[in-house]
Amino acid sequence: MRYMRSKHIRILVCILAALPVMLLVPGCVNDYDDCPGSKRGDSVKLRFTIVTRTPMDDEAGHTRAADIAGDQIGSPSENYLNLAGRDIRFLLFDGERKLLRDFTPDIDIAPAVGDNGRYISYTVRATIPEPYFERVSEEDTDFYIMVIANGRPHSLNPFGLTVGSTTIEQVADQLTTFTVKTYIVDPETYGRFGWEPSQPGQADGQYIPMAGLQHFTIMKGALDANGLEGFVELSPADGSKNINMLRALAKIEVIDRIGITGNFADAPQPRIYVEKAELFGYCPTGTILPAYGQWTRNGVLETQQVDLPTMASPMRYIPPSADIDAPNWNSVIDLHEDYYAQNERADGCPVFSVYVTEYSLAAIGSQLPPYIRVTVYNPNSPDEESKFYRVSLAYYKDGKVDSDIPFLLRNHIYRYEITSVRSASPDTRSALGSLGNSAEESLGVTVEECAWSH
């Protein structure tokens, strides 16, 4: 797997502050399933940080894979945890990774100020009545916190949890699934739009499913030192002990740069342009958590960027067909015009986007892999016609397919920049070329892959 550097790496220093946005009552803050109980005991007060964005200059190096070169700050909707809709869950595990209990923050979960409305980090305060923490007066005490968010609108299946028995590994190995919705737009033309996250703040909104895990240690005597009202600070300012939320979806972007060498605002007119982009072939069901092996790297058990996809069991794949003019219409998802991503680009070029679950070329076997159909409009042609072009999910070299992409990974963005419509002889035309409409034209394509920041 090769990773390509994003052209636009942004570094943002997150300022953590308490900005209350909701009041949580005791009990479960989700309705995925029943919350496991636990014996009540002396309470421990904990404060920690959840982030959907880890700065590139994080010297701790614990929160990102070393081979991820690029990084992309998510949009407000892509970073949002649905606190208003109580669609978030906290699980506490002991030092042996066995489940202790669900717990509920007792006062607030506050997004950080200074993040330009991106909802990059959240401060959590919780008072937890748990006998396990009585040992802090005698010894250093290890434990883990898992956070699961935004799953309810995606038909998230329930977890099987037993206090004192279920381990983190067993939670991950359940491969608990969710389904990403699609929306039929026009049954006659088979139009089906992909799912888009809601605008932040909607209690009944739909946001990207996420999960995070972090290991913590409370040092011996730390509770006594904090006093009755003090909170144990679990997440230091260097970010080494944040709970990094990993999005359970990947994102595909198609960027229209046909004939554009500088900024979109300076593009020549009239211009050949991308009119539409569609994805044919996808897996409708994903897993909320990555496989356990993807949580563990170099002996560290926490949320990190993944190296391999985690496919649902049983896996479901809706394949396209080879005929680009008559594909399997059940497999189509229209990419939406992503104005936020367009405005974030330095060149301002149009962006078409779609959110998808993870995909594995090996997992689909002999079935036809997914591809993108790009509709290009040419105002200079005699009949001002639109033509279809097939863009493989692949790596490209000099604008041509170099090798098929082996998988789509959660929390990653895959960008396909359409740079030109070029002439080529039928003998040298690449598999990228127009199928059915023109044997003498193909698209110039460049690709970049980046880690969706977490």
C-alpha positions in Angstrom: 0.0 0.0 0.0 1.4 3.4 -1.0 0.5 6.6 0.6 0.7 9.9 -1.3 1.3 13.3 0.3 -1.7 15.7 0.4 -1.0 19.0 -1.3 -2.7 20.9 1.3 -1.5 20.0 4.8 -3.0 22.2 7.5 -1.8 22.4 11.0 -4.2 23.6 13.7 -3.4 24.0 17.4 -6.5 23.1 19.3 -7.3 25.1 22.4 -9.3 23.0 24.9 -11.8 24.9 27.0 -15.1 24.2 28.6 -18.0 25.4 26.4 -21.1 23.5 27.7 -23.4 22.4 24.9 -25.7 20.0 26.7 -26.6 18.5 30.0 -26.4 14.7 30.3 -28.5 12.9 32.8 -27.3 9.7 34.5 -27.6 6.5 32.6 -27.0 5.5 29.0 -26.4 8.2 26.4 -27.4 6.0 23.5 -30.1 3.5 22.7 -27.9 1.0 20.8 -28.7 -1.7 23.5 -28.9 -2.2 27.2 -26.2 -0.7 29.4 -24.3 -3.2 31.6 -24.5 -2.4 35.3 -21.8 -2.5 37.9 -21.6 -2.3 41.7 -21.5 1.2 43.1 -18.5 2.3 45.0 -16.3 5.3 45.7 -16.4 7.7 42.8 -13.4 8.8 40.7 -13.5 12.1 38.8 -11.9 12.0 35.4 -11.3 14.6 32.7 -10.1 13.6 29.2 -10.1 14.8 25.7 -11.7 13.4 22.6 -10.4 14.6 19.2 -11.4 14.2 15.6 -8.2 15.9 14.5 -4.6 15.2 15.6 -2.1 18.0 14.7 0.7 17.0 12.3 3.3 18.2 14.7 2.3 15.7 17.5 5.7 14.7 18.7 4.3 11.8 20.7 3.7 9.9 17.5 1.3 7.5 19.1 -1.8 8.6 17.2 -0.8 8.1 13.6 0.8 5.4 11.5 4.3 6.3 10.4 3.6 5.6 6.7 0.7 8.2 6.5 2.2 11.2 4.7 -0.8 13.4 4.1 -3.3 14.8 6.5 -6.7 16.5 6.0 -8.7 18.4 8.5 -12.4 17.3 8.3 -15.3 19.6 7.8 -17.6 20.5 10.7 -20.0 17.8 9.7 -17.2 15.3 9.3 -15.9 16.0 12.8 -19.2 16.2 14.7 -20.2 14.0 17.6 -23.9 14.0 18.0 -24.1 15.1 21.6 -27.5 16.8 21.2 -29.0 13.6 20.0 -27.3 11.6 22.8 -25.8 9.3 20.2 -22.5 8.6 22.0 -21.4 5.8 24.3 -18.6 5.4 26.8 -17.2 2.0 27.9 -14.8 1.5 30.7 -12.3 -1.5 30.7 -9.9 -2.5 33.4 -6.1 -3.0 33.0 -6.7 -6.5 31.7 -9.0 -5.1 29.1 -12.2 -6.5 30.6 -15.4 -4.5 30.7 -16.2 -2.7 33.9 -19.2 -0.7 32.9 -20.8 2.0 30.8 -20.5 5.4 32.2 -22.1 8.8 31.5 -20.3 12.2 31.7 -21.9 13.9 34.7 -21.8 17.5 33.6 -20.9 18.3 30.0 -19.1 17.4 26.9 -17.7 20.6 25.5 -16.2 21.2 22.1 -13.0 23.3 22.1 -13.1 27.0 21.3 -10.6 28.3 18.8 -11.3 25.5 16.2 -13.1 27.8 13.7 -16.3 25.8 14.2 -14.8 22.5 13.1 -15.6 20.5 16.3 -12.1 19.2 16.4 -11.8 18.4 20.1 -14.1 17.7 23.0 -13.5 17.9 26.7 -15.2 15.3 28.8 -15.7 15.3 32.6 -17.1 12.2 34.3 -17.7 11.1 37.9 -17.6 7.3 37.9 -18.7 5.2 40.9 -16.5 2.2 40.3 -14.9 0.0 43.0 -12.0 -0.8 40.6 -10.5 2.6 41.3 -10.2 1.9 45.0 -6.8 0.4 44.3 -5.4 3.8 43.3 -4.5 4.5 46.9 -2.2 1.5 46.9 -0.9 1.2 43.3 -0.7 2.6 39.8 -4.0 1.7 38.1 -4.4 1.0 34.4 -7.7 1.2 32.4 -9.1 1.9 29.0 -11.9 4.1 27.7 -13.7 3.3 24.5 -16.0 5.8 22.8 -18.6 4.9 20.1 -20.6 7.7 18.4 -23.0 8.5 15.7 -24.1 4.9 15.0 -27.9 5.0 15.7 -29.2 6.5 12.4 -27.1 3.9 10.4 -28.9 0.9 11.9 -26.0 0.0 14.1 -26.4 -3.6 15.4 -26.2 -4.1 19.2 -23.1 -5.2 21.0 -22.9 -8.3 23.2 -21.4 -7.1 26.5 -21.0 -8.8 29.9 -19.4 -6.9 32.8 -16.3 -8.6 34.1 -16.0 -10.8 31.1 -16.1 -9.1 27.7 -12.7 -7.9 26.6 -11.8 -5.1 24.2 -10.7 -7.8 21.7 -14.1 -9.6 22.0 -15.9 -6.3 21.4 -13.9 -5.7 18.2 -14.2 -9.3 17.0 -18.0 -9.0 17.1 -17.6 -7.0 13.9 -20.7 -5.0 14.9 -22.1 -3.6 11.6 -24.0 -0.5 10.4 -25.5 0.3 7.0 -25.0 3.5 5.1 -28.1 4.8 3.5 -28.6 5.8 -0.1 -31.5 7.8 -1.5 -33.4 7.1 -4.7 -33.7 10.4 -6.6 -35.3 9.4 -9.9 -36.5 5.8 -10.4 -36.7 6.4 -14.2 -33.1 7.5 -14.5 -31.9 5.2 -11.7 -30.6 8.2 -9.9 -29.4 7.4 -6.4 -27.5 9.9 -4.2 -25.1 8.8 -1.6 -25.4 9.7 2.0 -24.2 13.1 3.3 -23.7 14.1 7.0 -26.1 16.5 8.5 -25.2 20.0 9.6 -23.8 20.1 13.1 -26.2 20.6 16.0 -29.2 18.6 14.8 -30.4 16.2 17.5 -32.0 14.0 14.9 -29.1 14.4 12.5 -27.0 11.8 10.8 -23.3 11.9 11.2 -20.3 9.8 10.4 -20.0 6.7 12.7 -16.8 6.9 14.8 -15.0 4.9 17.5 -12.0 5.6 19.7 -9.9 3.9 22.3 -7.2 5.0 24.7 -5.2 3.5 27.5 -4.8 5.5 30.7 -2.9 5.2 34.0 -3.8 6.9 37.3 -0.7 7.1 39.4 -0.7 5.9 43.0 -2.2 8.5 45.3 -3.3 10.8 42.5 -6.9 10.8 43.7 -5.9 11.9 47.2 -3.8 14.7 45.7 -6.7 16.0 43.7 -9.0 16.5 46.7 -12.7 16.0 46.8 -13.7 18.2 43.9 -10.6 17.8 41.8 -10.6 15.9 38.5 -7.8 13.6 37.4 -6.4 15.0 34.2 -6.0 12.1 31.8 -5.1 13.9 28.6 -2.0 16.1 28.7 -1.6 19.1 26.4 0.8 17.2 24.1 -2.0 15.1 22.8 -0.4 11.8 23.7 -3.4 10.6 25.7 -6.3 11.9 23.7 -9.0 9.5 22.5 -8.7 9.7 18.8 -12.0 9.1 17.0 -11.6 7.1 13.9 -14.2 7.6 11.2 -15.8 4.3 10.0 -16.1 5.6 6.5 -13.8 6.4 3.6 -14.3 9.4 1.3 -13.8 9.5 -2.5 -13.4 12.8 -4.2 -13.4 13.6 -7.9 -11.9 17.0 -8.7 -12.5 18.8 -11.9 -9.3 20.4 -13.1 -9.8 20.0 -16.9 -7.9 22.8 -18.6 -7.1 24.5 -15.3 -3.4 25.2 -14.5 -4.0 27.8 -11.8 -7.1 28.8 -10.0 -10.6 27.8 -11.0 -11.6 31.5 -11.0 -9.1 32.1 -13.9 -10.3 29.1 -16.0 -10.8 29.7 -19.7 -14.5 30.0 -20.9 -16.2 28.2 -22.4 -14.5 25.1 -20.8 -14.9 21.4 -21.0 -16.0 20.4 -17.6 -17.1 17.5 -15.4 -20.8 17.5 -15.3 -21.4 14.5 -13.1 -19.6 11.7 -11.2 -21.1 8.3 -10.2 -19.7 5.4 -8.2 -20.6 1.9 -9.5 -20.0 -0.9 -7.1 -19.9 -0.6 -3.3 -20.2 -2.4 0.0 -23.4 -1.1 1.8 -22.4 -2.5 5.2 -19.4 -1.6 7.3 -18.1 -2.3 10.8 -18.2 0.3 13.6 -14.9 -0.9 15.0 -11.8 -2.0 13.1 -10.6 -5.5 13.7 -8.6 -6.0 16.9 -5.3 -6.3 15.0 -5.8 -2.9 13.6 -6.1 -1.4 17.1 -2.8 -2.9 18.1 0.5 -1.7 16.6 4.0 -2.0 18.1 2.4 -3.1 21.4 0.2 0.0 21.7 -3.5 -0.5 22.0 -5.3 2.7 21.0 -7.1 4.2 18.0 -4.6 4.6 15.1 -4.9 4.9 11.4 -5.5 1.4 9.9 -3.4 -0.5 7.4 -6.1 -3.0 6.3 -9.9 -2.8 5.9 -12.3 -4.6 8.2 -15.0 -6.2 6.2 -18.4 -7.0 7.6 -19.3 -10.7 8.2 -21.0 -11.8 6.1 -19.7 -9.3 3.6 -22.1 -7.8 1.0 -21.0 -6.3 -2.2 -23.1 -4.8 -5.0 -21.0 -5.1 -8.2 -21.2 -3.0 -11.3 -21.3 -4.4 -14.8 -18.6 -4.0 -17.5 -20.8 -2.0 -19.8 -20.4 1.6 -18.8 -23.5 2.6 -20.8 -25.7 0.0 -19.0 -24.2 -0.7 -15.6 -25.9 -2.5 -12.8 -28.2 0.3 -11.6 -28.5 -1.2 -8.2 -24.8 -0.5 -7.7 -24.9 3.2 -8.5 -24.3 6.1 -6.1 -24.2 9.7 -7.4 -21.4 11.8 -6.0 -22.7 15.1 -4.6 -21.3 18.5 -5.4 -19.1 19.2 -2.3 -19.0 22.9 -2.0 -17.3 22.8 1.4 -14.4 20.8 -0.1 -14.3 23.1 -3.1 -14.0 26.2 -0.9 -11.2 24.5 1.1 -9.1 23.9 -1.9 -6.5 26.6 -2.7 -7.4 26.4 -6.4 -11.1 26.5 -5.8 -11.8 23.7 -8.3 -15.1 21.8 -8.2 -15.3 18.7 -6.1 -17.7 15.7 -6.2 -17.7 13.5 -3.1 -19.2 10.3 -1.8 -18.8 8.5 1.6 -18.4 4.8 1.5 -17.6 1.8 3.8 -14.3 0.0 3.6 -13.7 -2.1 0.5 -11.2 -5.0 -0.3 -10.3 -6.1 -3.8 -9.4 -9.5 -2.4 -12.7 -9.9 -0.5 -14.8 -9.5 -3.7 -13.0 -12.3 -5.5 -13.7 -12.5 -9.2 -16.5 -9.9 -9.2 -15.9 -6.7 -11.1 -14.3 -4.0 -8.9 -16.0 -0.7 -8.4 -15.3 2.2 -10.7 -16.2 5.9 -11.2 -18.2 7.0 -14.2 -17.4 10.6 -15.0 -19.7 12.5 -17.3 -17.8 15.3 -19.2 -19.6 18.1 -21.1 -17.9 19.6 -24.1 -19.5 22.9 -25.2 -17.1 23.1 -28.2 -18.3 19.8 -29.8 -20.7 20.1 -32.8 -23.6 18.8 -30.8 -22.4 20.0 -27.4 -22.6 16.4 -26.2 -21.8 14.8 -22.9 -19.6 11.7 -22.8 -19.0 9.0 -20.2 -15.5 8.1 -19.1 -14.5 5.2 -16.8 -12.1 6.0 -13.9 -10.8 2.9 -12.2 -10.2 2.9 -8.5 -6.5 2.6 -9.1 -3.1 4.2 -8.8 -2.1 6.2 -11.8 1.2 7.1 -13.4 1.4 9.8 -16.1 -2.4 9.9 -16.1 -2.8 6.2 -16.8 -3.7 3.2 -14.6 -0.6 1.8 -12.9 -2.2 -0.7 -10.6 -5.6 -1.4 -9.1 -6.2 0.0 -5.6 -6.3 -3.0 -3.2 -8.7 -1.5 -0.7 -10.4 1.6 0.6 -9.6 2.3 4.2 -11.7 4.0 6.9 -10.6 7.5 7.8 -8.9 8.0 4.5 -9.7 10.3 1.5 -9.0 9.2 -2.1 -8.8 12.1 -4.5 -9.0 11.6 -8.3 -8.2 14.8 -10.2 -9.4 15.0 -13.7 -6.9 17.1 -15.6 -7.6 16.7 -19.3 -9.5 15.0 -22.1 -6.8 13.8 -24.3 -6.5 12.1 -27.7 -5.1 8.6 -28.0 -5.1 5.9 -30.6 -7.3 2.8 -30.0 -4.2 0.7 -29.7 -2.6 2.7 -26.9 -5.8 3.8 -25.2 -5.7 2.8 -21.5 -8.4 1.1 -19.6 -9.2 4.5 -18.2 -10.6 5.7 -21.5 -14.1 6.3 -22.6 -16.0 3.0 -23.1 -18.7 3.1 -25.7 -18.7 6.7 -26.7 -15.2 7.4 -28.0 -12.3 5.1 -28.7 -10.0 8.0 -29.3 -10.3 10.0 -26.1 -9.5 9.4 -22.5 -9.1 11.4 -19.3 -5.9 12.5 -17.8 -6.0 11.5 -14.1 -3.8 12.1 -11.1 -4.5 10.5 -7.7 -3.6 11.4 -4.1 -4.4 9.6 -0.9 -4.3 11.2 2.5 -5.2 10.3 6.0 -8.4 11.9 7.1 -7.2 13.6 10.2 -8.2 12.0 13.5 
